[in-house]
């Protein structure tokens, strides 16, 4: 907010606030092959997270479609870890691509392992693992604005 400017109108509070952005890119560094029915992750209250080049973050699929902060996420499939090679902002609702294929939509973030890494929760309709998708290390990972 600049000097003399007014705070945002509550009437406009539900309007889209995001402008254009570049894709965030990375490479898969480890494929995961397991799933859980009782994981107990929680959707963080943040709609976006900034990620830096060189950071590692875990990619987790789920059948949960409700990204409301505090939502419990139990049924998950683990895809793997990605190293961020092109920093940027990952937003709830971004499309996740691995190896040129769309995998799902960013549901939100779980910070149970932070500051080591975020769990990036990806809504996929049903939990799926990296092995089931045939993923391999070095596959390109991208997060794009929808």
C-alpha positions as CSV (number, residue, x, y, z in Angstrom):
1,X,0.0,0.0,0.0
2,X,1.4,3.4,-0.9
3,X,1.2,6.5,1.3
4,X,-2.3,7.9,1.3
5,X,-3.8,4.8,-0.4
6,X,-6.9,3.1,1.0
7,X,-7.1,-0.5,2.2
8,X,-8.8,-2.9,-0.2
9,X,-12.6,-2.7,-0.2
10,X,-14.2,-5.7,1.6
11,X,-16.6,-5.9,-1.4
12,X,-13.7,-6.8,-3.7
13,X,-12.1,-9.2,-1.2
14,X,-13.3,-12.3,-3.1
15,X,-12.0,-11.2,-6.5
16,X,-9.0,-12.8,-8.2
17,X,-5.9,-11.0,-7.0
18,X,-3.3,-12.9,-8.9
19,X,-1.6,-11.4,-12.0
20,X,0.4,-13.3,-14.6
21,X,3.5,-15.2,-13.6
22,X,6.2,-17.4,-15.1
23,X,6.1,-21.2,-14.6
24,X,8.1,-22.7,-11.7
25,X,10.4,-25.5,-13.0
26,X,12.3,-28.3,-11.5
27,X,13.5,-31.9,-11.9
28,X,12.5,-35.0,-10.1
29,X,15.3,-36.2,-7.9
30,X,13.7,-39.1,-6.2
31,X,10.7,-41.3,-7.1
32,X,8.4,-42.4,-4.3
33,X,6.3,-45.6,-4.5
34,X,4.2,-45.7,-1.3
35,X,0.8,-44.5,-0.3
36,X,-1.0,-43.9,3.0
37,X,-4.6,-43.9,4.2
38,X,-3.9,-42.2,7.5
39,X,-1.3,-39.6,6.8
40,X,-2.8,-36.7,8.7
41,X,-1.5,-33.8,6.7
42,X,-3.2,-30.4,7.0
43,X,-3.8,-27.8,4.3
44,X,-1.9,-24.7,5.4
45,X,-3.6,-21.3,5.4
46,X,-1.4,-20.0,2.6
47,X,-2.7,-19.8,-1.0
48,X,0.9,-19.6,-2.3
49,X,4.5,-20.3,-1.5
50,X,7.6,-18.8,-2.9
51,X,10.2,-21.4,-3.8
52,X,13.9,-20.8,-4.5
53,X,16.3,-22.5,-7.0
54,X,18.0,-25.5,-5.3
55,X,15.2,-26.2,-2.8
56,X,13.7,-29.7,-2.6
57,X,10.0,-30.2,-2.1
58,X,7.8,-33.3,-1.9
59,X,5.0,-34.0,-4.3
60,X,2.0,-35.7,-2.7
61,X,-1.2,-36.7,-4.5
62,X,-4.6,-36.9,-2.9
63,X,-8.3,-37.4,-3.7
64,X,-9.1,-34.4,-1.4
65,X,-10.6,-31.5,-3.5
66,X,-11.3,-29.1,-0.6
67,X,-8.3,-26.8,-0.2
68,X,-9.9,-25.0,2.8
69,X,-7.1,-24.2,5.4
70,X,-7.1,-26.8,8.1
71,X,-8.6,-29.5,5.9
72,X,-7.2,-32.9,7.0
73,X,-5.5,-35.0,4.2
74,X,-5.2,-38.7,5.0
75,X,-5.5,-40.6,1.7
76,X,-2.2,-39.8,-0.2
77,X,0.1,-41.2,-2.8
78,X,3.7,-40.0,-2.9
79,X,5.2,-39.0,-6.3
80,X,8.7,-38.0,-5.3
81,X,10.9,-35.0,-4.5
82,X,11.6,-32.2,-7.0
83,X,14.5,-29.8,-7.0
84,X,13.4,-26.3,-8.0
85,X,15.6,-25.1,-10.8
86,X,13.6,-22.0,-11.7
87,X,12.4,-20.1,-8.7
88,X,9.0,-18.5,-8.5
89,X,5.6,-18.7,-6.8
90,X,3.5,-21.8,-6.6
91,X,-0.2,-21.0,-6.2
92,X,-3.2,-23.1,-5.1
93,X,-4.9,-24.1,-8.4
94,X,-1.7,-24.3,-10.5
95,X,-1.4,-27.2,-12.9
96,X,1.4,-29.7,-12.1
97,X,3.2,-31.2,-15.1
98,X,5.7,-34.0,-14.9
99,X,7.5,-35.2,-18.0
100,X,5.3,-33.1,-20.1
101,X,2.1,-34.7,-18.8
102,X,-0.5,-32.9,-16.6
103,X,-0.7,-34.7,-13.2
104,X,-3.2,-32.6,-11.2
105,X,-3.9,-29.3,-9.5
106,X,-2.1,-27.8,-6.5
107,X,-4.5,-28.2,-3.6
108,X,-2.3,-26.4,-1.1
109,X,0.7,-27.0,1.1
110,X,1.5,-29.1,4.2
111,X,4.4,-27.8,6.4
112,X,4.9,-30.8,8.8
113,X,8.5,-31.1,7.6
114,X,9.2,-27.4,7.1
115,X,11.8,-25.9,7.0
116,X,13.3,-29.0,5.5
117,X,10.7,-29.1,2.7
118,X,7.0,-28.4,2.0
119,X,4.6,-31.2,1.0
120,X,3.0,-29.8,-2.1
121,X,-0.5,-31.3,-2.1
122,X,-1.8,-32.2,-5.5
123,X,-5.5,-33.0,-6.1
124,X,-5.6,-35.9,-8.6
125,X,-9.0,-37.5,-8.1
126,X,-7.4,-40.5,-6.5
127,X,-4.0,-40.9,-4.8
128,X,-1.3,-42.1,-7.2
129,X,2.4,-42.9,-6.7
130,X,5.4,-42.0,-8.7
131,X,5.9,-45.7,-9.6
132,X,2.3,-45.9,-10.9
133,X,2.9,-42.9,-13.2
134,X,6.2,-44.5,-14.4
135,X,8.2,-41.5,-13.2
136,X,12.0,-41.4,-13.3
137,X,14.7,-39.2,-11.9
138,X,15.4,-36.1,-14.0
139,X,11.8,-35.8,-15.3
140,X,10.9,-32.2,-15.8
141,X,8.4,-30.8,-13.2
142,X,6.5,-27.6,-13.9
143,X,3.9,-25.6,-12.1
144,X,1.8,-23.4,-14.4
145,X,-0.9,-20.9,-13.8
146,X,-4.3,-22.1,-15.0
